Amino acid sequence: MDLLHIVIERNLALVERILRGLSGGEDTPEPVSRTGLAARFAAGYALNVIPADEYAAGHIPGALNATLAQLEELLPSLAPDVEIVA
C-alpha cells in the first residue's frame, strides 16, 4: 500500500504540472464531481479528450470527442460564451 501511495502521489504531481502548462499560467482546471459534471454539461459542452477507440468504448451521452491535437480545429466551432467541461 505504501508503494501504491507513492506511485499515486508522483502521478498526481505530473498531472498537476501538465495542467499548469496547458492553462498558460491561468488557474488550473478543478476536478468536478459526477453531480457537478451533470449540471455543467446541461448548460454547456462535455468534451472527452481521449482517443476515438476509447470514446467508442464508452463516453458521456452527447459528449464531443477530440484528441488534444484536434482541439485547435474544434474549439472555433463551439459557442464562445458556453462553458466547456473536458
Helices and strands as residue ranges (DSSP letters): H 2-22, H 34-43, E 45-48, H 52-57, E 64-65, G 68-70, H 71-74, G 75-77, E 84-85
